[in-house]
Amino acid sequence: MSKKTTPNKHPRNKKTLKSRINKKKIVLFSLFLVSCFLFLYFFWDLPNPTRLTSHPSPASTKLLDRRGQLLMDLSLNLKGVVAQQLIPTPDGLGILTDRDLRSRVLAQGRGPGTPIAEVMTPAATTIRSTTLSGDALLRMLEGGFHHFPVLAEDGSLLGVVTDTDLMGVGRDTPFAVKAAIERADDAAGVSTAGRAIPAVVASLMDASADPVDVGRVVALIVDAMTRRFLEQGIDDLGDPPTAWSWLALGSAARHEQAIATDQDHAMAYRLDGEPPEEVDAYFARLAEFVSAGLEEGGIPRCRAEAMATNAACRLT
């Protein structure tokens, strides 16, 4: 007798199972590709410094050919579209920003017929596209700049990089803290702004900034605090009796300060025929004003007393 074979009653089930297996393979492979992409995107370039090689959109920067163009026309271009305008001049690129319109036009009560040449920055500082972003950040902080025209290697204009491009917007950026220090009306305001240094350091570390650059940023902020305290101290004590200089020492002078830095400074002054005791007494009071303000702002006094409050650090 021939053996009776049983036909497969469910051919569709086999096809469906095979189809499901293929779909799972496709999904798993897709997830693998996505994971590889995310890894490369977030981690591949971490060791490499960021260079200013991006090309801004056409709306981010405009060139104006007429330095005498009226501000009424320009304000329409800046409104909601452009934050700065570049103007060719015999001395290089001039720049006019929305900040210029506020501080040099509106704040001074000038009208819309004011020529651009009277309120723009006539020769803007430029940087090359190969400049490291950390270096651009430090140059902005040191010079008090907010915009840099970016040039290609052949000198052609690529665009403009701003402080916001480099650090974003927030209270804990170096630019925001430095601005708060410079705007402070009294010593308490300067100290309050200075106490944000740890938050600034944290934001820089989150942005994978070079530790050396972080140290320079801290030093520049402490410099800004010192300068503002000196201005306020002179306002309180009156004009200095002779010519003088404030000297930064140690890590402050090298711009290598850390988050746990302390004060290191000295003073030098001339007598110019004035009584030595009276001259020194003035600068002792000025040094104490600055040192007390820095201490209140989170920068402790030097335990070795390498400070201008020490008579040995005030010399003629």
C-alpha positions, 0 to 999 in steps of 0.5 A, a space after each residue: 500500500 502506498 503511504 498517504 501523505 498529509 497536505 499542508 493545510 496552512 501554507 499562508 501561516 508559513 508565509 506570514 511567519 517568514 514575512 514577520 521575521 523579515 520585517 523584524 530584521 529590517 527594523 533591527 537593522 534600521 535601529 542599528 543604522 540610527 544608533 550609528 548615526 547618533 553616535 557619530 553625530 554626538 561623539 565623533 567630533 568631540 576631541 576637535 575644536 570647533 572652527 567658524 566654518 559655517 555659512 550664515 543664511 543670506 538674511 543674517 548679514 547684508 552689505 550696504 553700499 551707501 554709508 550716508 543711507 538714512 536710518 529710517 530705511 535701515 531700521 526697516 531692514 533690521 526689524 525682525 530680519 537682520 541684527 546687523 548690517 555691514 558697510 564697506 568703507 575705505 578702512 575696511 568693513 563698518 558695522 551697524 547693529 540693533 544695539 547701535 540704533 538703541 544706544 546711539 540713536 534712540 537713547 540720544 534722541 536722534 532722528 531717523 534722518 541720522 546718517 549711518 556713518 555717524 553711528 556705525 562702528 567704522 572699522 569692525 574687527 574681523 576674524 578668519 573662518 579658521 579661528 577656533 570658536 574658543 579664541 573668538 569667544 575670548 577676543 569678544 570678551 576682552 574687546 567688549 565686542 558682540 559681532 565679528 565679520 568672518 572672512 575666508 582665507 582669500 579675504 572674502 566675506 562669509 558672514 557674521 558670528 555673534 556672541 549669541 552664536 557662540 554661547 546662546 542666550 542666558 544669564 549664565 553666559 560670560 557675556 551676560 555676566 560681564 555686561 551685568 558687572 559693567 552696568 552695576 550701579 554699586 558695589 553690591 551689584 558688582 558682587 552679585 553679578 560676580 557670584 555667577 562665575 561658578 554657573 558660567 564655568 558650568 555652562 562652559 564645561 557643558 559646552 565642552 569648552 577647553 579648560 584653558 579657555 575656561 580659566 581665561 574667561 574666569 580671569 576676564 570676568 574677575 578683571 571686569 569686576 576689579 575695573 568696576 570696583 576701581 571706578 566705583 571706589 574713585 567715585 566714592 573717594 574722589 580723584 586719585 592724588 597722583 598717577 597710579 596703576 593696579 597690577 594683577 599678579 600670579 594666575 590673574 596676570 597669566 589669565 589662568 584662574 580656576 573656579 576656586 581662585 583667590 585675589 592676587 594684586 598690587 599697586 604702584 603710584 608716583 608721589 609727584 611731590 605729594 606727602 607720602 603718608 596722604 598718598 598711600 592712605 588714599 590708595 590703601 582705602 581704594 585697595 580695601 574697597 576693591 578687595 572687600 568687593 571681590 571678597 563679597 563677590 566670591 573671590 576670597 582674599 589671599 592668605 599670604 596677603 599678596 594684595 594691595 591692601 598690604 603696604 608691602 604691595 603698594 610701592 612708588 
